[in-house]
């Protein structure tokens, strides 16, 4: 049995992780943590408010973290320093953050999975897009999320752009060189020549469209997460895989 603690257990993703872990035959939900959850209950489990106290009390093997970009680094420093593996769906990491986490995990001989997206469809979307980019290097990314998401662009969009940039060989100029934004930000953000656009509206869970253009044609690849259940197989895969890993694994595709 793998002993799991869920951090951010009262959130949309965290509560879904709690329900899923309770259904897994090889997992044991030992604790739930949420900074807004003192004395509250989730699926019959009492929620703790302090992460360090919960680690001391429940001794988990893996912590699943779905919290917030502004607190996740501090959470992970606590988790890894306690010699506990981590599976992380919180986004907003910099390259420096990821290097720090890799070093900390290796120093404490534990593994940490940071996955911008746990949906299998999203992983396949990126894989297919990298193949297309070999032939259609002109590309833009539109990512669409619910209006409660705090960071933009999404971690999935950033990872997609990074993977496409590798295939394209770095910066590729596209669009008119003298184009002018009449409203700042109208063309989105620019990553190695690719423009990334973020939409935040109620009604979305998470969607992303990758649009390739060539002479006389376009090709679109799109993934839509209809509900949060689609992320759970990936989260469970991460929990099972990371107990035997040391260091950082960035992206669920690395475990497939």
C-alpha positions in Angstrom: 0.0 0.0 0.0 1.2 3.5 -0.9 0.5 6.0 1.9 -0.8 9.2 0.3 -1.4 12.7 1.8 -3.3 15.3 -0.3 -2.3 19.0 0.1 -4.9 21.4 -1.0 -7.6 18.8 -0.2 -10.5 21.2 -0.2 -9.8 22.6 -3.7 -11.4 21.4 -6.9 -8.5 19.2 -7.9 -7.5 18.2 -4.4 -11.0 16.9 -3.5 -11.1 14.9 -6.7 -7.7 13.4 -5.8 -9.0 12.5 -2.3 -12.1 10.7 -3.9 -9.9 8.8 -6.3 -7.2 7.7 -3.8 -10.0 6.2 -1.6 -11.0 4.0 -4.6 -7.5 2.7 -5.4 -6.8 -0.8 -4.0 -3.0 -0.2 -3.7 -3.3 3.2 -2.0 -4.1 4.4 1.5 -5.2 8.0 2.2 -3.5 8.8 5.4 -4.1 12.6 5.6 -5.6 15.7 4.1 -4.2 19.3 4.4 -5.6 22.6 3.4 -4.7 26.1 4.8 -8.5 26.9 4.8 -9.5 23.6 6.2 -8.9 23.4 10.0 -11.5 21.0 11.5 -13.3 20.6 8.2 -14.0 17.2 6.6 -13.5 15.9 3.1 -14.9 12.4 2.2 -15.1 11.6 5.9 -11.4 12.6 6.6 -10.5 15.4 9.0 -8.5 18.2 7.2 -5.3 19.5 8.9 -4.2 23.1 8.5 -0.4 22.7 9.0 1.6 20.7 6.4 4.6 20.0 8.7 2.4 18.8 11.5 0.5 16.5 9.1 3.8 15.1 7.8 4.9 14.3 11.3 1.6 12.8 12.2 0.8 10.7 9.2 4.2 9.8 7.8 3.1 9.6 4.1 5.2 8.2 1.3 3.8 10.6 -1.3 2.2 14.0 -1.0 0.0 15.1 -3.9 0.0 18.9 -4.1 -2.7 20.9 -5.8 -2.4 24.2 -4.1 -1.5 27.7 -5.4 1.5 29.1 -7.3 2.3 31.6 -4.5 2.7 28.9 -1.9 3.7 25.8 -3.7 7.5 26.3 -3.5 7.4 26.6 0.2 5.2 23.5 0.4 7.6 21.5 -1.7 10.6 22.5 0.3 8.9 21.2 3.4 7.8 18.0 1.7 11.1 17.1 0.1 13.2 18.1 3.2 11.1 15.6 5.1 12.2 12.8 2.7 8.7 12.5 1.2 8.0 12.0 -2.5 5.8 14.6 -4.3 3.4 14.6 -7.2 2.6 18.2 -8.2 -0.2 19.6 -10.3 0.2 23.2 -9.2 1.7 25.4 -12.0 3.7 28.6 -12.2 7.3 27.3 -11.9 10.3 29.1 -13.3 13.3 27.3 -14.7 15.2 28.3 -11.5 12.4 26.8 -9.4 12.6 23.5 -11.2 16.4 23.3 -10.8 16.0 24.0 -7.0 13.5 21.3 -6.7 15.7 18.8 -8.5 18.6 19.6 -6.3 16.5 19.4 -3.1 14.9 16.1 -4.2 18.3 14.5 -5.0 19.8 15.7 -1.7 17.0 14.0 0.2 16.9 10.9 -2.1 13.2 11.3 -3.1 11.4 11.9 -6.4 9.2 14.8 -7.4 6.9 14.8 -10.5 5.9 18.3 -11.7 3.3 17.9 -14.4 1.7 20.9 -16.1 -1.1 18.6 -17.2 -2.2 15.1 -16.1 -4.7 14.4 -18.9 -3.7 11.7 -21.4 -5.3 13.7 -24.2 -3.1 16.7 -23.4 0.0 14.6 -23.4 -0.9 13.1 -26.8 -1.8 16.6 -28.1 1.8 17.8 -27.4 3.3 14.7 -28.9 1.3 15.0 -32.1 2.1 18.8 -32.3 5.8 18.1 -32.1 5.5 15.8 -35.2 3.5 18.4 -37.1 6.0 21.2 -36.3 8.6 19.4 -38.3 6.6 20.3 -41.4 4.5 23.3 -40.3 6.8 25.5 -38.2 4.4 28.5 -38.1 2.3 28.0 -35.0 0.3 29.8 -32.3 -1.2 28.5 -29.1 -4.5 29.4 -27.5 -5.1 28.1 -24.0 -8.5 28.4 -22.3 -9.2 27.9 -18.6 -11.8 28.7 -15.9 -11.8 32.2 -14.5 -10.4 31.1 -11.1 -7.0 30.1 -12.5 -4.3 32.4 -11.1 -1.4 32.0 -13.6 -1.1 32.8 -17.3 -0.1 31.3 -19.6 -0.9 27.8 -18.4 1.9 25.4 -17.6 0.6 23.2 -20.4 1.0 26.1 -22.9 4.5 26.8 -21.7 5.5 23.2 -21.9 4.0 22.9 -25.4 5.9 26.0 -26.5 9.2 24.6 -25.1 8.7 21.3 -26.9 7.8 22.9 -30.2 10.8 25.3 -29.9 13.1 22.2 -29.6 11.6 20.8 -32.8 11.8 24.1 -34.6 15.4 24.6 -33.6 14.8 27.8 -31.5 13.5 31.1 -32.7 11.4 31.2 -35.9 10.2 34.5 -37.1 6.5 34.6 -38.0 3.9 37.3 -38.7 4.6 40.6 -40.3 7.9 42.1 -39.0 6.3 45.6 -38.8 3.1 44.6 -37.1 1.8 47.0 -34.4 -0.4 46.1 -31.4 -3.0 48.8 -31.2 -3.9 47.4 -27.8 -1.0 46.1 -25.7 -1.1 42.3 -25.4 -3.4 41.8 -28.5 -0.9 39.3 -30.0 -0.4 37.5 -26.7 3.0 36.6 -25.3 5.9 35.6 -27.6 8.0 32.5 -27.0 10.7 31.8 -29.6 8.5 33.5 -32.2 5.3 31.6 -31.2 2.5 33.6 -29.8 0.6 32.3 -26.8 -2.9 33.5 -26.0 -4.7 33.0 -22.7 -8.5 33.0 -22.2 -10.1 33.0 -18.7 -13.9 32.5 -18.7 -16.4 30.6 -16.6 -17.5 27.4 -18.3 -14.1 26.2 -19.2 -12.1 23.5 -17.2 -9.0 23.4 -19.4 -8.7 23.6 -23.1 -5.8 24.2 -25.5 -5.7 24.7 -29.3 -2.5 24.6 -31.3 -2.9 26.2 -34.7 -0.4 25.6 -37.5 -0.4 27.6 -40.7 1.2 27.0 -44.1 0.6 28.3 -47.6 -3.1 27.9 -48.3 -4.0 25.8 -45.3 -4.2 25.5 -41.5 -4.0 22.5 -39.2 -5.5 22.6 -35.7 -4.9 20.2 -32.7 -7.2 20.7 -29.7 -7.7 19.1 -26.4 -10.6 19.8 -24.1 -10.9 18.6 -20.4 -14.6 18.2 -19.8 -14.2 17.5 -16.1 -11.4 16.8 -13.6 -11.9 13.1 -13.7 -9.7 13.0 -16.8 -6.6 14.0 -14.7 -6.9 11.2 -12.1 -5.3 8.3 -14.0 -2.2 10.5 -14.6 -2.1 11.5 -10.9 -2.3 7.9 -9.8 0.4 6.9 -12.3 2.6 9.6 -10.8 2.0 8.4 -7.3 2.9 4.8 -8.2 6.0 5.8 -10.3 7.6 8.4 -8.0 8.1 6.2 -5.0 11.0 4.6 -6.9 12.4 7.8 -8.4 15.1 10.2 -7.2 15.1 13.8 -8.5 12.8 15.8 -10.7 10.6 14.4 -13.4 9.1 17.3 -15.4 6.0 16.3 -17.4 3.9 13.2 -17.3 5.1 12.1 -20.7 8.4 11.2 -19.1 6.6 8.3 -17.2 4.8 6.9 -20.2 
